[in-house]
């Protein structure tokens, strides 16, 4: 492990220098990794492992779009593509990557397939930490491990193909074989992690649920909507309001932050922008702090888990989700966004072809 100073706090992290891909292949040489679920995280992790020389099979409900996607990605029925339980029976490492609600629905089918010495792998601490609600309690004779990429499954794959990686956290919840940590790190490297940092199942799910509802998705969407509507209410055109709210952030500023940090982004903006941002960031921080305090309490108490499981297990879940996503898609702000994206030079060039 490498000791890295993160702003005065030293952490142990694992990179491909400390744990090279060849070592990961050796650790996983006699393993069969059964990826259960080919929806969000499944494809990226499975394809990256397959490309890295790991034996991978897929477990997925037959006949649906995810089964079809696995076929298109080269997995073969009866050889590397199976129904969920059959894949779980064939695997020595079972990557449980169906949705959180899906894990609750399929646990009775998967649990009997676990054999002594298997590893049960998660990419989220949800089902284990909130086992009082999910009912997911693994048997004592299996390893229970986690590698949690800090990005979407689509990005796990695209970053791998570009030669980079998504940073991932890792944790061991139960070490039955004495090899749990080694298996975990090998899988983290095999799925193409940029680097691996330690956590616990509990810390991972608390930070993940807060992050999704906060800065990464919920807060971001809400703040964008508020600014866009403010500008429109004061007579700014949809194009101007969207460019000043979203396009400049995603196409310019956030890339500077990713390149070299927030101070670097500030340093590469006008002095007027710098002064205003430096002054107003404190106001925004204090304004949203009570909301984040409330959010964290809701996550730790299990209330967010209850909401997720209730909503996602409802028979009309997909229809209601589509309605909510369509509300965003069909709002003026995001219709303006579609028009702005179409006007990007690269998209205009594609249209001409």
Buried (B, 14 or more C-beta within 10 A) or exposed (E): BEEEEEEEEEEEBBBBEBBEBEBBBEBBEEBBBBBBBBBBBBBBBBBBBBBBBBBBBBBBBEEEEBBEBBBEBEBEEEEBBBBBBBBBBBBBBBBBBBBBBBBBEBBEBBBEBBBEEBBBBBBBBBBBBBEEBBEBEBBEEBBBBBBBBBBEBEBBBBBBEEEEBBBBBBBBBBBBBEBBBBBBBBBBBBBBBBBBBBBBBBBBBBBBBBBBBBEBEBBEEEBBBEBBBEBBEEEBEBEEBBBBBBBEBEEEBEEBBEEEEEEEBBEBBEEEEBEEBEEEEEEEEEEBEEBBEEBBEBBBEBEBBEEBBEEBEEEEEEEEEEEEEEEEEEBEBBEBBEEBBEEEEEEEEEEEE
